[in-house]
Amino acid sequence: MLFKTIVVIVLIIIAVSLFSALRTLVRNKDNDKQRTVRFLAIRVGFSVLLLILLGLAMFMGWIQPHGLQPGGTPPAVTSEQIAPQ
């Protein structure tokens, strides 16, 4: 649960940084160009941090990937699985 909370907090920081950059870009003042770049750099940094955290969590076994079948397509669904008799 702690890991999920950390991921949500990082996602919120990424969104806030992105919208802060958009706001400074729309205001279009001369000294705001550096602030826009700084906000976007923060967003990229936190995105990289999030990817590293997710990779580490998968490696440590804290989260399990699901939904993909290794080696190809998922098995076909039979009519008995849809409507058992």
C-alpha positions as CSV (number, residue, x, y, z in Angstrom):
1,M,0.0,0.0,0.0
2,L,2.9,2.3,0.8
3,F,4.3,1.8,-2.7
4,K,1.0,2.6,-4.4
5,T,0.8,5.8,-2.4
6,I,4.3,6.8,-3.4
7,V,3.5,6.1,-7.1
8,V,0.3,8.3,-6.9
9,I,2.3,11.1,-5.2
10,V,4.9,11.0,-7.9
11,L,2.2,11.0,-10.6
12,I,0.6,14.1,-9.0
13,I,4.0,15.9,-8.9
14,I,4.4,15.1,-12.6
15,A,1.0,16.5,-13.5
16,V,1.5,19.6,-11.3
17,S,4.8,20.3,-13.0
18,L,3.4,19.8,-16.4
19,F,0.5,22.2,-15.8
20,S,2.9,24.7,-14.2
21,A,5.0,24.6,-17.3
22,L,1.9,25.1,-19.4
23,R,0.8,28.1,-17.3
24,T,4.2,29.8,-17.7
25,L,4.3,29.0,-21.4
26,V,0.9,30.6,-21.9
27,R,1.7,33.8,-20.0
28,N,4.7,34.2,-22.4
29,K,6.8,36.7,-20.4
30,D,10.5,37.0,-21.1
31,N,11.7,35.7,-17.8
32,D,9.2,32.8,-17.8
33,K,11.2,30.8,-20.5
34,Q,13.6,29.6,-17.9
35,R,10.8,28.6,-15.5
36,T,9.1,26.7,-18.3
37,V,12.3,24.7,-19.0
38,R,12.8,24.1,-15.3
39,F,9.3,22.8,-14.8
40,L,9.6,20.5,-17.8
41,A,13.0,19.2,-16.5
42,I,11.4,18.5,-13.1
43,R,8.6,16.5,-14.9
44,V,11.2,14.5,-16.9
45,G,13.2,13.8,-13.8
46,F,10.2,12.6,-11.8
47,S,9.1,10.5,-14.8
48,V,12.5,8.8,-14.9
49,L,12.3,8.3,-11.1
50,L,8.9,6.7,-11.5
51,L,10.2,4.2,-14.1
52,I,13.1,3.3,-11.9
53,L,10.8,2.8,-9.0
54,L,8.4,0.6,-11.0
55,G,11.4,-1.5,-12.4
56,L,12.8,-1.9,-8.9
57,A,9.4,-2.9,-7.5
58,M,9.1,-5.6,-10.2
59,F,12.6,-6.8,-9.5
60,M,12.0,-7.0,-5.8
61,G,8.7,-8.8,-6.3
62,W,6.6,-6.0,-4.7
63,I,4.4,-5.8,-7.8
64,Q,3.6,-8.6,-10.3
65,P,3.0,-7.9,-14.0
66,H,0.0,-9.5,-15.5
67,G,-2.1,-9.7,-18.6
68,L,0.6,-10.6,-21.0
69,Q,1.3,-14.2,-22.0
70,P,5.0,-14.9,-22.7
71,G,5.8,-16.3,-26.1
72,G,2.9,-15.0,-28.1
73,T,-0.8,-14.6,-28.1
74,P,-3.1,-15.4,-25.2
75,P,-5.0,-18.7,-25.3
76,A,-8.3,-18.7,-27.1
77,V,-11.5,-18.6,-25.1
78,T,-13.8,-21.6,-25.7
79,S,-17.5,-21.5,-25.7
80,E,-17.6,-23.7,-22.5
81,Q,-15.6,-21.0,-20.7
82,I,-18.1,-18.3,-21.8
83,A,-21.3,-20.2,-21.0
84,P,-20.6,-23.3,-18.9
85,Q,-23.3,-26.0,-19.1
